[in-house]
Each structure stands twice: as structure tokens, then as C-alpha cells.
Amino acid sequence: MLRIRPPPRWVVRAAYASALSATVGFIPLHAVWALGVPLWADKVKFREWYAVGGGPYLFVLSGLALLTGILALSLVRPWGLMFPSWTPFLAGWRVPRRTLAATAFTVSAFLLLYTIWAAAQTIKDFNDDGIFSPWTAVYGIPQFLVWGIGLAIAAHSYRRRTSPGH
């Protein structure tokens, strides 16, 4: 039996905020676009972009968002320490802590770098004509910050709580 102290309440909140940002914040709008609805987009440019694979791309992104939401929760829930009974072949095995923490830190870094890129792209799109309204970034950039920072906080806590000697 693993004896790991639980995460502080504020870390749990950060992880849940990250998971909600990934799922409730990201997926609905991207699912609308994935289904071909040009909401807050230039209709002509959207149709061209969609025709060359925009839909499948957005479905994949939404799936990855769901996985990162699960990742964030795994850092503060018991199933981030020991695989639960319903997981085939892995039930009862200890979750590889370094792999889980490294994955979370990597995803968090990617999200935060993407946020910087999106902010720069938004400035460009206010001066040009992009596919999507630059106002979607007003919604998206804070969401990505919550997602990435919350994930980093949860990963840092997880790494400290699960490291040998703690």
C-alpha cells in the first residue's frame, strides 16, 4: 500500500481548473468547428481550411484535450498513484511517477508556449485577415493559461509528494 500524503486543497483546485479548461473550455468550441460550423470564422477561409483536413485535426485536438484533462486529474487522484481495478493488465500496479510527472510538465510547457504563439498570432490577425476571429483568442488565451499553469502546479505537487523520502 502506498503511503503518499494527499495534495493540498489549492493544488486539487488547480488540477480541476486545468481539467475543466481542457474539457469544458476547449472541446465545445473546437467540436463545433470540427463539425464544420464556421462560428466566429471567415466562412470562405474556414471552408477551404476545413476541406484540407481541418475537421479531423480538430477532432484529434479535442481528444488530446480530453486526455490532458484526465492527466491533470491523475496528478491529484489516487488513480495517479496506483492503476485502478478497471484498467486491463495494469490493475494494482504502481503508476510510473517519473513518466506521469514528465508527461505533465511537457504538456504544460507546450500549452504555455502555444499560448505565447497564439497571442502573437492574434496580434497579427487583428492586422490581417485570419481564418478565425481574433476575438476567439480573448476567450482562448486565458483558458490556455489556466490549463497550462494548473497542470504545472499539479505536476510539481505530484512530483514532490511522490518522490522518495517524502
C-alpha positions as CSV (number, residue, x, y, z in Angstrom):
1,M,0.0,0.0,0.0
2,L,1.3,3.4,-1.0
3,R,1.6,6.0,1.8
4,I,1.6,9.3,-0.1
5,R,0.3,12.4,1.6
6,P,-2.7,14.0,-0.3
7,P,-2.2,17.1,-2.3
8,P,-3.1,20.5,-0.7
9,R,-6.6,21.7,-1.5
10,W,-5.3,24.6,-3.6
11,V,-3.4,22.1,-5.8
12,V,-6.5,20.0,-6.2
13,R,-8.3,23.1,-7.3
14,A,-5.5,24.0,-9.8
15,A,-5.7,20.4,-11.3
16,Y,-9.5,20.6,-11.6
17,A,-9.3,24.1,-13.1
18,S,-6.8,22.7,-15.6
19,A,-9.1,19.7,-16.4
20,L,-12.2,21.9,-16.8
21,S,-10.3,24.3,-19.0
22,A,-9.2,21.4,-21.2
23,T,-12.6,19.8,-21.5
24,V,-15.4,22.3,-20.8
25,G,-13.4,25.3,-22.1
26,F,-11.6,23.9,-25.1
27,I,-13.7,21.0,-26.5
28,P,-17.1,22.5,-27.2
29,L,-15.9,25.4,-29.5
30,H,-13.5,23.1,-31.2
31,A,-16.1,20.4,-31.6
32,V,-18.4,23.0,-33.3
33,W,-15.6,23.8,-35.7
34,A,-14.8,20.1,-36.2
35,L,-18.4,19.5,-37.3
36,G,-17.9,22.2,-40.0
37,V,-19.7,25.1,-38.4
38,P,-17.7,28.3,-39.1
39,L,-18.7,30.0,-35.8
40,W,-16.6,33.2,-35.4
41,A,-14.7,32.4,-38.5
42,D,-14.4,33.8,-42.0
43,K,-16.8,31.4,-43.9
44,V,-14.7,31.2,-47.1
45,K,-11.4,30.7,-45.5
46,F,-12.9,28.3,-43.0
47,R,-14.4,26.1,-45.8
48,E,-11.0,26.0,-47.6
49,W,-9.2,25.1,-44.4
50,Y,-11.8,22.6,-43.4
51,A,-11.7,20.9,-46.8
52,V,-8.0,20.1,-46.4
53,G,-8.3,18.3,-43.1
54,G,-9.4,20.9,-40.6
55,G,-12.2,18.7,-39.2
56,P,-10.2,15.6,-38.4
57,Y,-7.4,17.9,-37.0
58,L,-9.9,19.5,-34.6
59,F,-11.3,16.1,-33.5
60,V,-7.8,14.9,-32.7
61,L,-7.1,18.1,-30.8
62,S,-10.3,17.6,-28.8
63,G,-9.3,14.0,-28.0
64,L,-5.9,15.3,-26.8
65,A,-7.7,17.9,-24.7
66,L,-9.7,15.2,-23.0
67,L,-6.5,13.2,-22.3
68,T,-4.8,16.2,-20.8
69,G,-7.9,16.8,-18.6
70,I,-7.5,13.2,-17.4
71,L,-3.8,13.7,-16.9
72,A,-4.4,16.8,-14.7
73,L,-6.8,14.8,-12.5
74,S,-4.5,11.8,-12.3
75,L,-1.9,14.1,-10.5
76,V,-4.3,14.6,-7.6
77,R,-6.4,11.5,-7.5
78,P,-5.5,8.0,-6.2
79,W,-5.5,6.5,-9.7
80,G,-2.4,8.6,-10.4
81,L,-0.6,6.5,-7.9
82,M,-1.9,3.0,-8.5
83,F,-3.8,1.8,-11.6
84,P,-7.4,1.2,-10.6
85,S,-9.1,-2.2,-10.8
86,W,-10.9,-1.5,-14.0
87,T,-7.7,-1.0,-16.0
88,P,-6.9,-4.1,-18.1
89,F,-3.5,-5.7,-17.5
90,L,-2.4,-2.8,-15.2
91,A,-4.8,-3.0,-12.3
92,G,-2.9,-2.9,-9.0
93,W,0.4,-1.8,-10.5
94,R,2.0,1.4,-9.4
95,V,1.8,4.3,-11.9
96,P,5.4,5.2,-13.1
97,R,5.7,8.5,-11.2
98,R,8.5,10.0,-13.4
99,T,6.7,9.2,-16.6
100,L,3.5,10.8,-15.3
101,A,5.2,13.9,-14.0
102,A,7.4,14.3,-17.1
103,T,4.4,14.0,-19.3
104,A,2.5,16.6,-17.3
105,F,5.4,19.0,-17.3
106,T,6.0,18.5,-21.1
107,V,2.3,19.1,-21.9
108,S,2.2,22.2,-19.6
109,A,5.3,23.7,-21.3
110,F,3.8,23.0,-24.7
111,L,0.5,24.7,-23.7
112,L,2.3,27.7,-22.3
113,L,4.5,28.1,-25.4
114,Y,1.4,27.7,-27.6
115,T,-0.3,30.5,-25.6
116,I,2.6,32.8,-26.4
117,W,2.4,31.8,-30.1
118,A,-1.4,32.3,-30.0
119,A,-1.0,35.8,-28.5
120,A,1.4,36.8,-31.2
121,Q,-0.8,35.3,-33.9
122,T,-3.8,37.2,-32.5
123,I,-1.9,40.5,-32.8
124,K,-1.1,39.6,-36.4
125,D,-4.7,38.5,-37.1
126,F,-6.0,41.9,-35.9
127,N,-3.9,43.4,-38.6
128,D,-4.5,40.7,-41.2
129,D,-7.4,38.5,-42.0
130,G,-7.0,35.1,-40.4
131,I,-9.5,32.2,-40.6
132,F,-10.9,32.7,-37.1
133,S,-11.9,36.0,-35.5
134,P,-9.0,37.3,-33.3
135,W,-11.6,37.8,-30.6
136,T,-11.6,34.0,-30.1
137,A,-8.2,34.5,-28.5
138,V,-9.7,36.7,-25.9
139,Y,-11.6,33.6,-24.8
140,G,-8.8,31.1,-25.6
141,I,-5.6,32.7,-24.2
142,P,-6.8,32.9,-20.6
143,Q,-8.2,29.4,-20.9
144,F,-4.8,28.1,-22.1
145,L,-3.1,29.9,-19.2
146,V,-5.4,28.2,-16.7
147,W,-4.9,24.9,-18.4
148,G,-1.1,25.1,-18.6
149,I,-0.4,26.7,-15.2
150,G,-2.9,24.4,-13.4
151,L,-1.2,21.4,-14.9
152,A,2.2,22.6,-13.9
153,I,1.1,23.2,-10.4
154,A,-0.4,19.8,-10.1
155,A,2.7,18.1,-11.7
156,H,5.0,19.9,-9.3
157,S,3.0,18.9,-6.3
158,Y,2.7,15.3,-7.6
159,R,6.5,15.1,-8.1
160,R,7.3,16.4,-4.6
161,R,4.7,14.2,-2.9
162,T,5.7,11.0,-4.7
163,S,9.5,11.4,-4.6
164,P,11.4,9.0,-2.4
165,G,11.9,10.4,1.1
166,H,8.7,12.5,1.2
